Amino acid sequence: MADSAIHDAPEAPQALEHLQSILVRDETLEAWAMQKRLFALLHRRVLVAATSNRLIALYRGLIGGFHYSDLRWQDLKEAHIQVGIVGASLRLIAEGQSDLASAQRGDRVLLYAGLDPAQAQGVYRICQAQDQAWREKRRIREIEELRARSGGVQITGGGAAAGMAAAGGDVMQRLEQARQMLAAKLISDAEYEAIKAKILSAP
């Protein structure tokens, strides 16, 4: 980050040092954003950091020390940013269910207001990249789960058409499966047409 950002936030070096101390092995800090002084008149400033594994919000305690909360990238569902004259707001929507929860919970909404705009945009870009990457991973997983439920039709990414056409089974059943995949947005219109053509042209 720019030296001017460090000077504007004299507590940033200490917060960043603490942040580095809680990173796990092979986890790297990719971007961070400090809350502007105007938004921290009634409470301690917040440092929001994007790492290779997660998003971390670091808070300075009222009587010293730090505490933090984090969000795994795989739990991120949406990321939004609003940039104003005096600061930027980062709004995240995340899955509310933990790995060990016995019942589903609603989505979590995380809002970090008054961030330095340039820094916040850097964090937002990483949030967007991670969101897109995990959406694609979930899409592939859903395709594989559908393949398993349909009795072993091999569907992986760009090979969807070939895998569907090569699978055995009734033509109507395979066409219906392709329609279900299209309706679930697991494949594109072009992929659907290619799959349909392969199925109909198969001997």
MODELLER restraints for C-alpha pairs under 7 A, 6 or more apart:
rsr = mdl.restraints
at = mdl.atoms
rsr.add(forms.Gaussian(group=physical.xy_distance, feature=features.Distance(at['CA:6:A'], at['CA:12:A']), mean=6.13, stdev=0.5))
rsr.add(forms.Gaussian(group=physical.xy_distance, feature=features.Distance(at['CA:27:A'], at['CA:51:A']), mean=6.65, stdev=0.5))
rsr.add(forms.Gaussian(group=physical.xy_distance, feature=features.Distance(at['CA:27:A'], at['CA:52:A']), mean=5.68, stdev=0.5))
rsr.add(forms.Gaussian(group=physical.xy_distance, feature=features.Distance(at['CA:27:A'], at['CA:53:A']), mean=6.35, stdev=0.5))
rsr.add(forms.Gaussian(group=physical.xy_distance, feature=features.Distance(at['CA:28:A'], at['CA:51:A']), mean=5.41, stdev=0.5))
rsr.add(forms.Gaussian(group=physical.xy_distance, feature=features.Distance(at['CA:28:A'], at['CA:52:A']), mean=5.44, stdev=0.5))
rsr.add(forms.Gaussian(group=physical.xy_distance, feature=features.Distance(at['CA:29:A'], at['CA:50:A']), mean=6.28, stdev=0.5))
rsr.add(forms.Gaussian(group=physical.xy_distance, feature=features.Distance(at['CA:29:A'], at['CA:51:A']), mean=4.35, stdev=0.5))
rsr.add(forms.Gaussian(group=physical.xy_distance, feature=features.Distance(at['CA:29:A'], at['CA:52:A']), mean=6.61, stdev=0.5))
rsr.add(forms.Gaussian(group=physical.xy_distance, feature=features.Distance(at['CA:30:A'], at['CA:50:A']), mean=5.66, stdev=0.5))
rsr.add(forms.Gaussian(group=physical.xy_distance, feature=features.Distance(at['CA:30:A'], at['CA:51:A']), mean=5.11, stdev=0.5))
rsr.add(forms.Gaussian(group=physical.xy_distance, feature=features.Distance(at['CA:30:A'], at['CA:52:A']), mean=6.72, stdev=0.5))
rsr.add(forms.Gaussian(group=physical.xy_distance, feature=features.Distance(at['CA:31:A'], at['CA:49:A']), mean=5.78, stdev=0.5))
rsr.add(forms.Gaussian(group=physical.xy_distance, feature=features.Distance(at['CA:31:A'], at['CA:50:A']), mean=5.23, stdev=0.5))
rsr.add(forms.Gaussian(group=physical.xy_distance, feature=features.Distance(at['CA:31:A'], at['CA:51:A']), mean=6.99, stdev=0.5))
rsr.add(forms.Gaussian(group=physical.xy_distance, feature=features.Distance(at['CA:31:A'], at['CA:122:A']), mean=6.12, stdev=0.5))
rsr.add(forms.Gaussian(group=physical.xy_distance, feature=features.Distance(at['CA:31:A'], at['CA:123:A']), mean=5.45, stdev=0.5))
rsr.add(forms.Gaussian(group=physical.xy_distance, feature=features.Distance(at['CA:32:A'], at['CA:47:A']), mean=6.91, stdev=0.5))
rsr.add(forms.Gaussian(group=physical.xy_distance, feature=features.Distance(at['CA:32:A'], at['CA:48:A']), mean=5.51, stdev=0.5))
rsr.add(forms.Gaussian(group=physical.xy_distance, feature=features.Distance(at['CA:32:A'], at['CA:49:A']), mean=4.06, stdev=0.5))
rsr.add(forms.Gaussian(group=physical.xy_distance, feature=features.Distance(at['CA:32:A'], at['CA:50:A']), mean=6.05, stdev=0.5))
rsr.add(forms.Gaussian(group=physical.xy_distance, feature=features.Distance(at['CA:32:A'], at['CA:119:A']), mean=6.25, stdev=0.5))
rsr.add(forms.Gaussian(group=physical.xy_distance, feature=features.Distance(at['CA:32:A'], at['CA:123:A']), mean=6.05, stdev=0.5))
rsr.add(forms.Gaussian(group=physical.xy_distance, feature=features.Distance(at['CA:33:A'], at['CA:47:A']), mean=5.77, stdev=0.5))
rsr.add(forms.Gaussian(group=physical.xy_distance, feature=features.Distance(at['CA:33:A'], at['CA:48:A']), mean=5.21, stdev=0.5))
rsr.add(forms.Gaussian(group=physical.xy_distance, feature=features.Distance(at['CA:33:A'], at['CA:49:A']), mean=6.37, stdev=0.5))
rsr.add(forms.Gaussian(group=physical.xy_distance, feature=features.Distance(at['CA:33:A'], at['CA:115:A']), mean=6.18, stdev=0.5))
rsr.add(forms.Gaussian(group=physical.xy_distance, feature=features.Distance(at['CA:33:A'], at['CA:116:A']), mean=6.23, stdev=0.5))
rsr.add(forms.Gaussian(group=physical.xy_distance, feature=features.Distance(at['CA:33:A'], at['CA:119:A']), mean=4.65, stdev=0.5))
rsr.add(forms.Gaussian(group=physical.xy_distance, feature=features.Distance(at['CA:33:A'], at['CA:120:A']), mean=5.25, stdev=0.5))
rsr.add(forms.Gaussian(group=physical.xy_distance, feature=features.Distance(at['CA:33:A'], at['CA:123:A']), mean=6.89, stdev=0.5))
rsr.add(forms.Gaussian(group=physical.xy_distance, feature=features.Distance(at['CA:34:A'], at['CA:46:A']), mean=6.09, stdev=0.5))
rsr.add(forms.Gaussian(group=physical.xy_distance, feature=features.Distance(at['CA:34:A'], at['CA:47:A']), mean=4.58, stdev=0.5))
rsr.add(forms.Gaussian(group=physical.xy_distance, feature=features.Distance(at['CA:34:A'], at['CA:48:A']), mean=6.43, stdev=0.5))
rsr.add(forms.Gaussian(group=physical.xy_distance, feature=features.Distance(at['CA:34:A'], at['CA:115:A']), mean=5.65, stdev=0.5))
rsr.add(forms.Gaussian(group=physical.xy_distance, feature=features.Distance(at['CA:34:A'], at['CA:116:A']), mean=6.10, stdev=0.5))
rsr.add(forms.Gaussian(group=physical.xy_distance, feature=features.Distance(at['CA:35:A'], at['CA:45:A']), mean=5.64, stdev=0.5))
rsr.add(forms.Gaussian(group=physical.xy_distance, feature=features.Distance(at['CA:35:A'], at['CA:46:A']), mean=5.44, stdev=0.5))
rsr.add(forms.Gaussian(group=physical.xy_distance, feature=features.Distance(at['CA:35:A'], at['CA:47:A']), mean=6.36, stdev=0.5))
rsr.add(forms.Gaussian(group=physical.xy_distance, feature=features.Distance(at['CA:35:A'], at['CA:114:A']), mean=5.35, stdev=0.5))
rsr.add(forms.Gaussian(group=physical.xy_distance, feature=features.Distance(at['CA:35:A'], at['CA:115:A']), mean=4.11, stdev=0.5))
rsr.add(forms.Gaussian(group=physical.xy_distance, feature=features.Distance(at['CA:35:A'], at['CA:116:A']), mean=6.09, stdev=0.5))
rsr.add(forms.Gaussian(group=physical.xy_distance, feature=features.Distance(at['CA:36:A'], at['CA:114:A']), mean=5.62, stdev=0.5))
rsr.add(forms.Gaussian(group=physical.xy_distance, feature=features.Distance(at['CA:36:A'], at['CA:115:A']), mean=5.48, stdev=0.5))
rsr.add(forms.Gaussian(group=physical.xy_distance, feature=features.Distance(at['CA:36:A'], at['CA:116:A']), mean=5.78, stdev=0.5))
rsr.add(forms.Gaussian(group=physical.xy_distance, feature=features.Distance(at['CA:39:A'], at['CA:114:A']), mean=5.56, stdev=0.5))
rsr.add(forms.Gaussian(group=physical.xy_distance, feature=features.Distance(at['CA:44:A'], at['CA:59:A']), mean=6.76, stdev=0.5))
rsr.add(forms.Gaussian(group=physical.xy_distance, feature=features.Distance(at['CA:44:A'], at['CA:60:A']), mean=5.67, stdev=0.5))
rsr.add(forms.Gaussian(group=physical.xy_distance, feature=features.Distance(at['CA:45:A'], at['CA:59:A']), mean=6.56, stdev=0.5))
rsr.add(forms.Gaussian(group=physical.xy_distance, feature=features.Distance(at['CA:45:A'], at['CA:60:A']), mean=6.77, stdev=0.5))
rsr.add(forms.Gaussian(group=physical.xy_distance, feature=features.Distance(at['CA:46:A'], at['CA:57:A']), mean=6.67, stdev=0.5))
rsr.add(forms.Gaussian(group=physical.xy_distance, feature=features.Distance(at['CA:46:A'], at['CA:58:A']), mean=5.78, stdev=0.5))
rsr.add(forms.Gaussian(group=physical.xy_distance, feature=features.Distance(at['CA:46:A'], at['CA:59:A']), mean=5.05, stdev=0.5))
rsr.add(forms.Gaussian(group=physical.xy_distance, feature=features.Distance(at['CA:47:A'], at['CA:57:A']), mean=5.74, stdev=0.5))
rsr.add(forms.Gaussian(group=physical.xy_distance, feature=features.Distance(at['CA:47:A'], at['CA:58:A']), mean=5.06, stdev=0.5))
rsr.add(forms.Gaussian(group=physical.xy_distance, feature=features.Distance(at['CA:47:A'], at['CA:59:A']), mean=6.65, stdev=0.5))
rsr.add(forms.Gaussian(group=physical.xy_distance, feature=features.Distance(at['CA:48:A'], at['CA:56:A']), mean=5.75, stdev=0.5))
rsr.add(forms.Gaussian(group=physical.xy_distance, feature=features.Distance(at['CA:48:A'], at['CA:57:A']), mean=4.49, stdev=0.5))
rsr.add(forms.Gaussian(group=physical.xy_distance, feature=features.Distance(at['CA:48:A'], at['CA:58:A']), mean=6.30, stdev=0.5))
rsr.add(forms.Gaussian(group=physical.xy_distance, feature=features.Distance(at['CA:49:A'], at['CA:55:A']), mean=5.72, stdev=0.5))
rsr.add(forms.Gaussian(group=physical.xy_distance, feature=features.Distance(at['CA:49:A'], at['CA:56:A']), mean=5.10, stdev=0.5))
rsr.add(forms.Gaussian(group=physical.xy_distance, feature=features.Distance(at['CA:49:A'], at['CA:57:A']), mean=6.37, stdev=0.5))
rsr.add(forms.Gaussian(group=physical.xy_distance, feature=features.Distance(at['CA:49:A'], at['CA:123:A']), mean=6.95, stdev=0.5))
rsr.add(forms.Gaussian(group=physical.xy_distance, feature=features.Distance(at['CA:50:A'], at['CA:56:A']), mean=6.40, stdev=0.5))
rsr.add(forms.Gaussian(group=physical.xy_distance, feature=features.Distance(at['CA:50:A'], at['CA:123:A']), mean=5.90, stdev=0.5))
rsr.add(forms.Gaussian(group=physical.xy_distance, feature=features.Distance(at['CA:50:A'], at['CA:126:A']), mean=6.92, stdev=0.5))
rsr.add(forms.Gaussian(group=physical.xy_distance, feature=features.Distance(at['CA:53:A'], at['CA:72:A']), mean=6.54, stdev=0.5))
rsr.add(forms.Gaussian(group=physical.xy_distance, feature=features.Distance(at['CA:53:A'], at['CA:73:A']), mean=6.49, stdev=0.5))
rsr.add(forms.Gaussian(group=physical.xy_distance, feature=features.Distance(at['CA:54:A'], at['CA:70:A']), mean=6.62, stdev=0.5))
rsr.add(forms.Gaussian(group=physical.xy_distance, feature=features.Distance(at['CA:54:A'], at['CA:71:A']), mean=5.49, stdev=0.5))
rsr.add(forms.Gaussian(group=physical.xy_distance, feature=features.Distance(at['CA:54:A'], at['CA:72:A']), mean=4.47, stdev=0.5))
rsr.add(forms.Gaussian(group=physical.xy_distance, feature=features.Distance(at['CA:54:A'], at['CA:73:A']), mean=5.15, stdev=0.5))
rsr.add(forms.Gaussian(group=physical.xy_distance, feature=features.Distance(at['CA:55:A'], at['CA:70:A']), mean=5.50, stdev=0.5))
rsr.add(forms.Gaussian(group=physical.xy_distance, feature=features.Distance(at['CA:55:A'], at['CA:71:A']), mean=5.09, stdev=0.5))
rsr.add(forms.Gaussian(group=physical.xy_distance, feature=features.Distance(at['CA:55:A'], at['CA:72:A']), mean=6.52, stdev=0.5))
rsr.add(forms.Gaussian(group=physical.xy_distance, feature=features.Distance(at['CA:56:A'], at['CA:68:A']), mean=6.80, stdev=0.5))
rsr.add(forms.Gaussian(group=physical.xy_distance, feature=features.Distance(at['CA:56:A'], at['CA:69:A']), mean=5.88, stdev=0.5))
rsr.add(forms.Gaussian(group=physical.xy_distance, feature=features.Distance(at['CA:56:A'], at['CA:70:A']), mean=4.32, stdev=0.5))
rsr.add(forms.Gaussian(group=physical.xy_distance, feature=features.Distance(at['CA:56:A'], at['CA:71:A']), mean=6.49, stdev=0.5))
rsr.add(forms.Gaussian(group=physical.xy_distance, feature=features.Distance(at['CA:57:A'], at['CA:68:A']), mean=5.45, stdev=0.5))
rsr.add(forms.Gaussian(group=physical.xy_distance, feature=features.Distance(at['CA:57:A'], at['CA:69:A']), mean=5.37, stdev=0.5))
rsr.add(forms.Gaussian(group=physical.xy_distance, feature=features.Distance(at['CA:57:A'], at['CA:70:A']), mean=6.13, stdev=0.5))
rsr.add(forms.Gaussian(group=physical.xy_distance, feature=features.Distance(at['CA:58:A'], at['CA:66:A']), mean=6.80, stdev=0.5))
rsr.add(forms.Gaussian(group=physical.xy_distance, feature=features.Distance(at['CA:58:A'], at['CA:67:A']), mean=6.01, stdev=0.5))
rsr.add(forms.Gaussian(group=physical.xy_distance, feature=features.Distance(at['CA:58:A'], at['CA:68:A']), mean=4.36, stdev=0.5))
rsr.add(forms.Gaussian(group=physical.xy_distance, feature=features.Distance(at['CA:58:A'], at['CA:69:A']), mean=6.77, stdev=0.5))
rsr.add(forms.Gaussian(group=physical.xy_distance, feature=features.Distance(at['CA:59:A'], at['CA:66:A']), mean=5.55, stdev=0.5))
rsr.add(forms.Gaussian(group=physical.xy_distance, feature=features.Distance(at['CA:59:A'], at['CA:67:A']), mean=5.33, stdev=0.5))
rsr.add(forms.Gaussian(group=physical.xy_distance, feature=features.Distance(at['CA:59:A'], at['CA:68:A']), mean=5.77, stdev=0.5))
rsr.add(forms.Gaussian(group=physical.xy_distance, feature=features.Distance(at['CA:60:A'], at['CA:66:A']), mean=4.46, stdev=0.5))
rsr.add(forms.Gaussian(group=physical.xy_distance, feature=features.Distance(at['CA:60:A'], at['CA:67:A']), mean=6.48, stdev=0.5))
rsr.add(forms.Gaussian(group=physical.xy_distance, feature=features.Distance(at['CA:61:A'], at['CA:67:A']), mean=6.69, stdev=0.5))
rsr.add(forms.Gaussian(group=physical.xy_distance, feature=features.Distance(at['CA:73:A'], at['CA:130:A']), mean=6.27, stdev=0.5))
rsr.add(forms.Gaussian(group=physical.xy_distance, feature=features.Distance(at['CA:74:A'], at['CA:134:A']), mean=5.96, stdev=0.5))
rsr.add(forms.Gaussian(group=physical.xy_distance, feature=features.Distance(at['CA:75:A'], at['CA:94:A']), mean=5.38, stdev=0.5))
rsr.add(forms.Gaussian(group=physical.xy_distance, feature=features.Distance(at['CA:75:A'], at['CA:95:A']), mean=5.05, stdev=0.5))
rsr.add(forms.Gaussian(group=physical.xy_distance, feature=features.Distance(at['CA:76:A'], at['CA:93:A']), mean=6.30, stdev=0.5))
rsr.add(forms.Gaussian(group=physical.xy_distance, feature=features.Distance(at['CA:76:A'], at['CA:94:A']), mean=4.43, stdev=0.5))
rsr.add(forms.Gaussian(group=physical.xy_distance, feature=features.Distance(at['CA:76:A'], at['CA:95:A']), mean=6.45, stdev=0.5))
rsr.add(forms.Gaussian(group=physical.xy_distance, feature=features.Distance(at['CA:76:A'], at['CA:131:A']), mean=6.23, stdev=0.5))
rsr.add(forms.Gaussian(group=physical.xy_distance, feature=features.Distance(at['CA:77:A'], at['CA:93:A']), mean=5.51, stdev=0.5))
rsr.add(forms.Gaussian(group=physical.xy_distance, feature=features.Distance(at['CA:77:A'], at['CA:94:A']), mean=5.07, stdev=0.5))
rsr.add(forms.Gaussian(group=physical.xy_distance, feature=features.Distance(at['CA:77:A'], at['CA:95:A']), mean=6.74, stdev=0.5))
rsr.add(forms.Gaussian(group=physical.xy_distance, feature=features.Distance(at['CA:77:A'], at['CA:131:A']), mean=6.59, stdev=0.5))
rsr.add(forms.Gaussian(group=physical.xy_distance, feature=features.Distance(at['CA:78:A'], at['CA:92:A']), mean=5.75, stdev=0.5))
rsr.add(forms.Gaussian(group=physical.xy_distance, feature=features.Distance(at['CA:78:A'], at['CA:93:A']), mean=5.05, stdev=0.5))
rsr.add(forms.Gaussian(group=physical.xy_distance, feature=features.Distance(at['CA:78:A'], at['CA:94:A']), mean=6.94, stdev=0.5))
rsr.add(forms.Gaussian(group=physical.xy_distance, feature=features.Distance(at['CA:78:A'], at['CA:131:A']), mean=6.94, stdev=0.5))
rsr.add(forms.Gaussian(group=physical.xy_distance, feature=features.Distance(at['CA:79:A'], at['CA:91:A']), mean=5.99, stdev=0.5))
rsr.add(forms.Gaussian(group=physical.xy_distance, feature=features.Distance(at['CA:79:A'], at['CA:92:A']), mean=4.65, stdev=0.5))
rsr.add(forms.Gaussian(group=physical.xy_distance, feature=features.Distance(at['CA:79:A'], at['CA:93:A']), mean=6.52, stdev=0.5))
rsr.add(forms.Gaussian(group=physical.xy_distance, feature=features.Distance(at['CA:79:A'], at['CA:127:A']), mean=6.42, stdev=0.5))
rsr.add(forms.Gaussian(group=physical.xy_distance, feature=features.Distance(at['CA:79:A'], at['CA:128:A']), mean=6.40, stdev=0.5))
rsr.add(forms.Gaussian(group=physical.xy_distance, feature=features.Distance(at['CA:80:A'], at['CA:90:A']), mean=5.97, stdev=0.5))
rsr.add(forms.Gaussian(group=physical.xy_distance, feature=features.Distance(at['CA:80:A'], at['CA:91:A']), mean=5.11, stdev=0.5))
rsr.add(forms.Gaussian(group=physical.xy_distance, feature=features.Distance(at['CA:80:A'], at['CA:92:A']), mean=6.31, stdev=0.5))
rsr.add(forms.Gaussian(group=physical.xy_distance, feature=features.Distance(at['CA:81:A'], at['CA:88:A']), mean=6.94, stdev=0.5))
rsr.add(forms.Gaussian(group=physical.xy_distance, feature=features.Distance(at['CA:81:A'], at['CA:89:A']), mean=5.66, stdev=0.5))
rsr.add(forms.Gaussian(group=physical.xy_distance, feature=features.Distance(at['CA:81:A'], at['CA:90:A']), mean=4.68, stdev=0.5))
rsr.add(forms.Gaussian(group=physical.xy_distance, feature=features.Distance(at['CA:81:A'], at['CA:91:A']), mean=6.16, stdev=0.5))
rsr.add(forms.Gaussian(group=physical.xy_distance, feature=features.Distance(at['CA:81:A'], at['CA:124:A']), mean=6.84, stdev=0.5))
rsr.add(forms.Gaussian(group=physical.xy_distance, feature=features.Distance(at['CA:82:A'], at['CA:88:A']), mean=5.52, stdev=0.5))
rsr.add(forms.Gaussian(group=physical.xy_distance, feature=features.Distance(at['CA:82:A'], at['CA:89:A']), mean=5.18, stdev=0.5))
rsr.add(forms.Gaussian(group=physical.xy_distance, feature=features.Distance(at['CA:82:A'], at['CA:90:A']), mean=6.69, stdev=0.5))
rsr.add(forms.Gaussian(group=physical.xy_distance, feature=features.Distance(at['CA:83:A'], at['CA:89:A']), mean=6.47, stdev=0.5))
rsr.add(forms.Gaussian(group=physical.xy_distance, feature=features.Distance(at['CA:83:A'], at['CA:117:A']), mean=6.22, stdev=0.5))
rsr.add(forms.Gaussian(group=physical.xy_distance, feature=features.Distance(at['CA:87:A'], at['CA:114:A']), mean=4.56, stdev=0.5))
rsr.add(forms.Gaussian(group=physical.xy_distance, feature=features.Distance(at['CA:87:A'], at['CA:115:A']), mean=5.32, stdev=0.5))
rsr.add(forms.Gaussian(group=physical.xy_distance, feature=features.Distance(at['CA:87:A'], at['CA:116:A']), mean=5.55, stdev=0.5))
rsr.add(forms.Gaussian(group=physical.xy_distance, feature=features.Distance(at['CA:87:A'], at['CA:117:A']), mean=5.55, stdev=0.5))
rsr.add(forms.Gaussian(group=physical.xy_distance, feature=features.Distance(at['CA:88:A'], at['CA:113:A']), mean=6.20, stdev=0.5))
rsr.add(forms.Gaussian(group=physical.xy_distance, feature=features.Distance(at['CA:88:A'], at['CA:114:A']), mean=5.31, stdev=0.5))
rsr.add(forms.Gaussian(group=physical.xy_distance, feature=features.Distance(at['CA:88:A'], at['CA:115:A']), mean=4.94, stdev=0.5))
rsr.add(forms.Gaussian(group=physical.xy_distance, feature=features.Distance(at['CA:88:A'], at['CA:116:A']), mean=6.19, stdev=0.5))
rsr.add(forms.Gaussian(group=physical.xy_distance, feature=features.Distance(at['CA:88:A'], at['CA:117:A']), mean=4.92, stdev=0.5))
rsr.add(forms.Gaussian(group=physical.xy_distance, feature=features.Distance(at['CA:88:A'], at['CA:120:A']), mean=6.53, stdev=0.5))
rsr.add(forms.Gaussian(group=physical.xy_distance, feature=features.Distance(at['CA:89:A'], at['CA:111:A']), mean=6.98, stdev=0.5))
rsr.add(forms.Gaussian(group=physical.xy_distance, feature=features.Distance(at['CA:89:A'], at['CA:112:A']), mean=5.57, stdev=0.5))
rsr.add(forms.Gaussian(group=physical.xy_distance, feature=features.Distance(at['CA:89:A'], at['CA:113:A']), mean=4.17, stdev=0.5))
rsr.add(forms.Gaussian(group=physical.xy_distance, feature=features.Distance(at['CA:89:A'], at['CA:114:A']), mean=5.89, stdev=0.5))
rsr.add(forms.Gaussian(group=physical.xy_distance, feature=features.Distance(at['CA:89:A'], at['CA:115:A']), mean=6.24, stdev=0.5))
rsr.add(forms.Gaussian(group=physical.xy_distance, feature=features.Distance(at['CA:90:A'], at['CA:111:A']), mean=5.81, stdev=0.5))
rsr.add(forms.Gaussian(group=physical.xy_distance, feature=features.Distance(at['CA:90:A'], at['CA:112:A']), mean=5.15, stdev=0.5))
rsr.add(forms.Gaussian(group=physical.xy_distance, feature=features.Distance(at['CA:90:A'], at['CA:113:A']), mean=6.38, stdev=0.5))
rsr.add(forms.Gaussian(group=physical.xy_distance, feature=features.Distance(at['CA:91:A'], at['CA:110:A']), mean=5.70, stdev=0.5))
rsr.add(forms.Gaussian(group=physical.xy_distance, feature=features.Distance(at['CA:91:A'], at['CA:111:A']), mean=4.55, stdev=0.5))
rsr.add(forms.Gaussian(group=physical.xy_distance, feature=features.Distance(at['CA:91:A'], at['CA:112:A']), mean=6.48, stdev=0.5))
rsr.add(forms.Gaussian(group=physical.xy_distance, feature=features.Distance(at['CA:92:A'], at['CA:109:A']), mean=5.73, stdev=0.5))
rsr.add(forms.Gaussian(group=physical.xy_distance, feature=features.Distance(at['CA:92:A'], at['CA:110:A']), mean=5.02, stdev=0.5))
rsr.add(forms.Gaussian(group=physical.xy_distance, feature=features.Distance(at['CA:92:A'], at['CA:111:A']), mean=6.45, stdev=0.5))
rsr.add(forms.Gaussian(group=physical.xy_distance, feature=features.Distance(at['CA:93:A'], at['CA:107:A']), mean=6.58, stdev=0.5))
rsr.add(forms.Gaussian(group=physical.xy_distance, feature=features.Distance(at['CA:93:A'], at['CA:108:A']), mean=5.67, stdev=0.5))
rsr.add(forms.Gaussian(group=physical.xy_distance, feature=features.Distance(at['CA:93:A'], at['CA:109:A']), mean=4.66, stdev=0.5))
rsr.add(forms.Gaussian(group=physical.xy_distance, feature=features.Distance(at['CA:93:A'], at['CA:110:A']), mean=6.37, stdev=0.5))
rsr.add(forms.Gaussian(group=physical.xy_distance, feature=features.Distance(at['CA:94:A'], at['CA:107:A']), mean=5.62, stdev=0.5))
rsr.add(forms.Gaussian(group=physical.xy_distance, feature=features.Distance(at['CA:94:A'], at['CA:108:A']), mean=5.09, stdev=0.5))
rsr.add(forms.Gaussian(group=physical.xy_distance, feature=features.Distance(at['CA:94:A'], at['CA:109:A']), mean=6.46, stdev=0.5))
rsr.add(forms.Gaussian(group=physical.xy_distance, feature=features.Distance(at['CA:95:A'], at['CA:107:A']), mean=4.91, stdev=0.5))
rsr.add(forms.Gaussian(group=physical.xy_distance, feature=features.Distance(at['CA:95:A'], at['CA:108:A']), mean=6.16, stdev=0.5))
rsr.add(forms.Gaussian(group=physical.xy_distance, feature=features.Distance(at['CA:96:A'], at['CA:105:A']), mean=5.21, stdev=0.5))
rsr.add(forms.Gaussian(group=physical.xy_distance, feature=features.Distance(at['CA:96:A'], at['CA:106:A']), mean=5.25, stdev=0.5))
rsr.add(forms.Gaussian(group=physical.xy_distance, feature=features.Distance(at['CA:96:A'], at['CA:107:A']), mean=4.46, stdev=0.5))
rsr.add(forms.Gaussian(group=physical.xy_distance, feature=features.Distance(at['CA:96:A'], at['CA:108:A']), mean=5.29, stdev=0.5))
rsr.add(forms.Gaussian(group=physical.xy_distance, feature=features.Distance(at['CA:97:A'], at['CA:104:A']), mean=5.57, stdev=0.5))
rsr.add(forms.Gaussian(group=physical.xy_distance, feature=features.Distance(at['CA:97:A'], at['CA:105:A']), mean=5.38, stdev=0.5))
rsr.add(forms.Gaussian(group=physical.xy_distance, feature=features.Distance(at['CA:139:A'], at['CA:186:A']), mean=6.16, stdev=0.5))
rsr.add(forms.Gaussian(group=physical.xy_distance, feature=features.Distance(at['CA:140:A'], at['CA:156:A']), mean=6.87, stdev=0.5))
rsr.add(forms.Gaussian(group=physical.xy_distance, feature=features.Distance(at['CA:140:A'], at['CA:157:A']), mean=6.74, stdev=0.5))
rsr.add(forms.Gaussian(group=physical.xy_distance, feature=features.Distance(at['CA:143:A'], at['CA:155:A']), mean=6.62, stdev=0.5))
rsr.add(forms.Gaussian(group=physical.xy_distance, feature=features.Distance(at['CA:143:A'], at['CA:186:A']), mean=6.48, stdev=0.5))
rsr.add(forms.Gaussian(group=physical.xy_distance, feature=features.Distance(at['CA:144:A'], at['CA:155:A']), mean=6.63, stdev=0.5))
rsr.add(forms.Gaussian(group=physical.xy_distance, feature=features.Distance(at['CA:147:A'], at['CA:153:A']), mean=5.10, stdev=0.5))
rsr.add(forms.Gaussian(group=physical.xy_distance, feature=features.Distance(at['CA:147:A'], at['CA:154:A']), mean=6.28, stdev=0.5))
rsr.add(forms.Gaussian(group=physical.xy_distance, feature=features.Distance(at['CA:147:A'], at['CA:155:A']), mean=6.45, stdev=0.5))
rsr.add(forms.Gaussian(group=physical.xy_distance, feature=features.Distance(at['CA:153:A'], at['CA:163:A']), mean=6.45, stdev=0.5))
rsr.add(forms.Gaussian(group=physical.xy_distance, feature=features.Distance(at['CA:153:A'], at['CA:164:A']), mean=6.04, stdev=0.5))
rsr.add(forms.Gaussian(group=physical.xy_distance, feature=features.Distance(at['CA:153:A'], at['CA:167:A']), mean=5.61, stdev=0.5))
rsr.add(forms.Gaussian(group=physical.xy_distance, feature=features.Distance(at['CA:154:A'], at['CA:163:A']), mean=4.80, stdev=0.5))
rsr.add(forms.Gaussian(group=physical.xy_distance, feature=features.Distance(at['CA:154:A'], at['CA:164:A']), mean=6.54, stdev=0.5))
rsr.add(forms.Gaussian(group=physical.xy_distance, feature=features.Distance(at['CA:155:A'], at['CA:163:A']), mean=5.43, stdev=0.5))
rsr.add(forms.Gaussian(group=physical.xy_distance, feature=features.Distance(at['CA:155:A'], at['CA:164:A']), mean=6.70, stdev=0.5))
rsr.add(forms.Gaussian(group=physical.xy_distance, feature=features.Distance(at['CA:161:A'], at['CA:191:A']), mean=6.54, stdev=0.5))
rsr.add(forms.Gaussian(group=physical.xy_distance, feature=features.Distance(at['CA:161:A'], at['CA:194:A']), mean=5.76, stdev=0.5))
rsr.add(forms.Gaussian(group=physical.xy_distance, feature=features.Distance(at['CA:161:A'], at['CA:195:A']), mean=4.15, stdev=0.5))
rsr.add(forms.Gaussian(group=physical.xy_distance, feature=features.Distance(at['CA:161:A'], at['CA:198:A']), mean=6.74, stdev=0.5))
rsr.add(forms.Gaussian(group=physical.xy_distance, feature=features.Distance(at['CA:164:A'], at['CA:195:A']), mean=6.40, stdev=0.5))
rsr.add(forms.Gaussian(group=physical.xy_distance, feature=features.Distance(at['CA:165:A'], at['CA:195:A']), mean=6.51, stdev=0.5))
rsr.add(forms.Gaussian(group=physical.xy_distance, feature=features.Distance(at['CA:165:A'], at['CA:198:A']), mean=5.20, stdev=0.5))
rsr.add(forms.Gaussian(group=physical.xy_distance, feature=features.Distance(at['CA:165:A'], at['CA:199:A']), mean=4.74, stdev=0.5))
rsr.add(forms.Gaussian(group=physical.xy_distance, feature=features.Distance(at['CA:165:A'], at['CA:202:A']), mean=6.79, stdev=0.5))
rsr.add(forms.Gaussian(group=physical.xy_distance, feature=features.Distance(at['CA:171:A'], at['CA:199:A']), mean=6.66, stdev=0.5))
rsr.add(forms.Gaussian(group=physical.xy_distance, feature=features.Distance(at['CA:175:A'], at['CA:196:A']), mean=6.47, stdev=0.5))
rsr.add(forms.Gaussian(group=physical.xy_distance, feature=features.Distance(at['CA:178:A'], at['CA:192:A']), mean=6.40, stdev=0.5))
rsr.add(forms.Gaussian(group=physical.xy_distance, feature=features.Distance(at['CA:181:A'], at['CA:187:A']), mean=6.06, stdev=0.5))
rsr.add(forms.Gaussian(group=physical.xy_distance, feature=features.Distance(at['CA:182:A'], at['CA:188:A']), mean=6.47, stdev=0.5))
rsr.add(forms.Gaussian(group=physical.xy_distance, feature=features.Distance(at['CA:182:A'], at['CA:189:A']), mean=6.92, stdev=0.5))
rsr.add(forms.Gaussian(group=physical.xy_distance, feature=features.Distance(at['CA:182:A'], at['CA:192:A']), mean=6.48, stdev=0.5))
